[in-house]
Amino acid sequence: MRTLLIGFLLIGACTTPSSTTATPTPTSPSSVSFGASPTGVATASAFPTSTFAVDPSAQWPVVLYEGEGFIVHQRTESATKEFARPCGPLFKLETRPAGLLASCRASSESAELRLISIPDGRVIFLASGIHSSWNADVSPDGRSVAAFRGGACPPGPPVCQTHAVLIDVASKSERELLPSGYHLGATLEWNVLGLTLFQPECAEAGCAGPGDKSGTFVWDGSAFKKWSDLRFVAKSGDWTLLERLTSFRREPRAVVIRGPQGESELSAGHALTISDTGETLVWIPGSRLLARLAPDGRVLWRAAFDGEVMKMIGADALLAWSPTNTLDLYDLKRMLRFAIDAKPAMTGVVR
């Protein structure tokens, strides 16, 4: 059984998109209003809906990396080859600016992390004893790893606490980022803001609460400082893309942008990426649509999309689960869909 197909590399590019991972969440059909104001907004009945074609002769827009057992494979539309054997068995594989971040389960609660460099496939040990159910991230320069470790397990609550640490890759020394506590649903990530922590109000095991306990926090070298009540998604030029949400697993979610004219709520849905002109790509699960919106909320393009977005790849491609629980690759520029022959065993790293 193959593990998660989430590693990828843009062909002909070495840059990393500023957008973060989108979280697939089940949702019931609902009506959607495009834009913060009805003025000038195209209605669902008046605007045409594009469709994705399937072309078996077309080339994939990306190179994929997948974990299967102890092996990481590199895949294109025409070939699969062994790329690395970082550790095993693999259960998470994600791309980062520094390379591929491989996680291998050591026990039911702990994992070992390895960094696989691209394109040579060299494996670097990062850390062991990392909490397997929580995310980890490596800095763009490959010098530091932010991760969660197990914390205290006081009697009463059904789950144990966690604490976050910053690990120096060269010396393996650690410093504490977050003390032991219930950081429910929290994620650590390096992006254009630096090292960020997002804490939703609620998670499957309970709620941290609104106010100072939830939102986006940025590490200033000594502590995480509150940056916004909203979730940071991406930044391009003068534009910042945000999401308003209570939990990764609950609807509704709203797309918010900040730009030269201030802040506005564009649409219901999941924020995916933003251009340097403020055009925003939005996934609207209830309406089964992908839509590209202008900064004023006007619909510039929309496409039928019967899947769950897993991860953006740059501005023009994304990975998604199909309704049959297989992986699809979408080329937004050529309007093509590629069916990837895999049924991943788990989706725990999707955010």
N, C-alpha and C positions, 0 to 999 in steps of 0.2 A: 504494500500500500504506500503510495507516495504521500509525503507530508506536504506542507503548505507551499504552493507555487506563488511566491510573492517576490522573489528576487528578480531584478531586471536591470538592464542597462540600455540607455538610449543609443541606437546606432549612430555613429558619427558625432557623438557629443559626449562631453565629460562633465557637464554641469549638472547640478541637482535642482529640481524645481523647488520653489519656495512653498508650494502647497503641501499640506499635511495629509495624513491618511483620512479618508472618509470612512464612516462607520455604517455598515449595513444594518438596518433595523427593520423588523417586521412592522408593517403599518396597514391600517384599513383604508379603503378608498375614501377620499375626501375631496371637496371642492377646493380649488386653489385660485387665489387672486394674484395675478402678476403685477408686482410693483406696489410702492407705498401709496400711490395716488391713482385713481381711475383715469385721470386726464392723460390722453395720448397713449394709453396702454392697449395693446392688441388683445382682443378677446380670444378665448379658446376656439370658438367657432369660426372666427375670421382668419386666423393665422394658419398657414399650411404646416403640416407635420411631415418631416423627412423620415426616411427609413434607412436602415443599414443593410447593405447588400453583402452577400457571401461570394467571394471570388477565390476558388481554390488555387488559381495561378498567381495570386498576388503575394508579395513578400510581407512578412510581419514587419511592423515599424520598430520593433525592439528585439533585443536578445533576452531570453528568459533564463533564470536559474532556478532549479528545483531540487529539493531534498528528497531522496528515496533511500530509506535505510540509513547506512553510514556514508552515503555518497552524495555529493552535490554535482548535478549535471548542468551543462550549458546547452540551451536549446534554441534553435532557429526553426523556421518553417520547413527546412529540408534536412536537418541533422541534429543528433543528440550525441554529446560526448562527455566523458567524465572530466570534471573540472577540479575537484578537491575532495579530500577525505578529512574533514576538520575534527571530528569526534563522532560519537554515536550513542544511541540512535538520534538522528535529527528530529526536532519537532517544531522548530521555527527557523525561518530564513528570510531576512529582509535586507534590502539595499540601503546603504548609507553613503555619504560622500567619501568616506574613508575605505569603502569596500562592502563586502557582504557580511552581515552580522549573523552568525550561526549560533543557535542555542541547542544544547543537547541535554536531555533530561537525565539527571543523575539519580533522582528519586521522585516520589510523588509531589514533593514540594520544592525541590531545588534543581538548579540547572547549571551547566558550565557554558561559558561564552567564549567563542573564538571569532577572530576577524580574518576574513579571507580577502586578500588583496586582488584587485582587478588591474591588468589582465593576466598576471602570472599565476594566480591561484595559491600564493604563499599563505600559510596558516599561522596566525599569531594568537597565543593564549591571552585572554583578557582577564577572566575571573571565574571562580567557582563558588558554589553555595548561593547563587542568585535565586531569588524567589521565582519559581517557574511560572506562576500564574500572573505575573506582573511584567510590564514592559521594561526593556532596558534600551539605552541608546549610547552610541559612541560619538564623540565629538568629530567635527569635520576633518580635523587634523590627525585624528587617530590617537591622540595622547591621553584622553580621559574617557571613562565610561560612567554614565549615570545609571544606577540600577536600584531595585528594591531588594532588601533582604528581610527575612522573617523577623518579627519583633516579639513583644511580650504576648502571652496568652492568659490574660486574667480570667478568673472563673466568671461564668454568667453568659457573656456574649457568645454567639454561635461561631464566630470567626476570630482568628488571632490577629494581632496588629502587625504592621509592617513598618520598616524605616528605610529611608533612602540614603544612599551613599554615593560619593564621587570617588572613583578608583583611578589612580595614576597607572597607566598601562606599563610604563617602564619600571617603576619601583614596586608596583602592586600595593602601595600604601593607600589608605582610605581616609576620607573625612566625611563627617555626617552632614547630609543635606537636610533631612527631615528626621526629627526624633520619632521614636516608636509611637504609633497612634493608628487610628482608623482612617487611613487615606483612601477612602472608598472610591473606586473607579478612577483614581488619579493616573495621569500619564506624564512621563518625562520625555522631553524632546529638544534637540538642538535645531533651531531654525534661524531666520534672519534677526530675531530679537535676541538671540543667545540661547542659553539653557533655560527652557521654560517648563513650568509645571502647570497642567490644567487639572483642576479639581471640580467635577460636576457637583451639583447639589445632591444628587442621588445616584445610587448604584444598586445592583441586584441585592446586596446584603444590607442596605439601609441608606440613610441620608446624612450627609455632613452638615447640611443646612446652608441657607443663603448668606449674603453679607460677606464678611472677611474670610469665611471658610471656603468659599467657592469662587471660581473664575480662573483667569490666566495670571500666573505669577512668573516673574523673571528673576533669575539668580544674579545678584550684584557682586558676587565674590564672597559674601559673608552670610547672606540670607535671601530667601525668596520674597520679593516685594510685589504687592498687588499691582497689576498692570491694567486689568479690565475685568468687569463682571462677565464679559462675553468670552467665548473661545476664539483664540487667534487661529486663523486658517492659513492665510498667505498675505504677502505684500508685494506689490509691483509698482515701481514709480511712485506717484503721489497717492496711490490707492492701497487701502488695507481691507482685507476680507475677513469677516468675523461670523460667528454663529451664536444665536441665542438658543440655548437648550437647557433642560433640567437634567437630563440623563442621556447617555449614549444610546440607551435601549428604549427610549420613550419618545413618542411624538406629542405635540408638534415641535418642529424646529424651524427657525427663521434665519434668513440670510441677511446680514447687515454689512454695509460698506461705509468706510470713512474716506473722504477725499477732500479736494479743495473747497467744496461747498458745505462741508460738515459731514454728519453721520445720518444715514437713513436706512430703514428696513425695506429691502427689495421685495422679498417673496417668502412664502412658506417653502420649506425644502432644506436640502443639505448643501452647504457651500463647498465647492470643489476647487476652483482656481479663479484667478483674476488676472487681467492683462494690464499693461501699463497705460491703457486708455480707459480703464475702469469697466471693461466688459467682463461679466461674471458668468461662470458656468455653474448651473444649479441642477441638482438631481431632485426630482419631485416624485417620491415613491408612490403616493396615493394616486396620482394621475398617470403613472408609468411614463414619465417624460424626462428627457434631458432638455434644458433650455439655456440659451445664452442671452443674457439680459444686458441692456445698456445701463449706464449709471442712474438714469431716471426711471428704470424699471420696465422700459419698453422691451418687448420680445423681439430679438434680432434673428433668432433661429431656434427651432425646437425639433426634437426627434423622438419617435416612439422608442421606448426602452423598457423592456420587460425583464429586469434583472435587479441585482443589488450591487451598487458600486463598492468595490473593494479598495482600490487605490488609483489615484491619478499617476500617470507617467508623463511628466512634462505637462504641456498645455494641450496636447493634441492626441493623447491616447489614455486609455484607462483599462483596468482589469475589473471584472465583475463576475459574480456568481449568477448562473442561469437559474431559472425555476426548477430545472432538473438536477441542481447541485453539481454542475460542472463549471469549469472556468472558461470565460470568454474574454477575448482581447478585442477592444474597440479602437479603430482608427478614426478619430473625429475629423481629420482633414480630408481623407478619401471616402469617408462614410462607409467603411467596411467593418465587418465583424468576422473574427477568426475563432473557431471552436478549438479549445486546447484540450487535448486528450488526457485528462487527469481528473480524479475525484479525491481531493485533499481530505486527509483524515481529521483535520481540525481547523478552526478559523479563529483561534484565540488571539492572534496578533493583530487582527483587523481592528482599527480604531475609528 
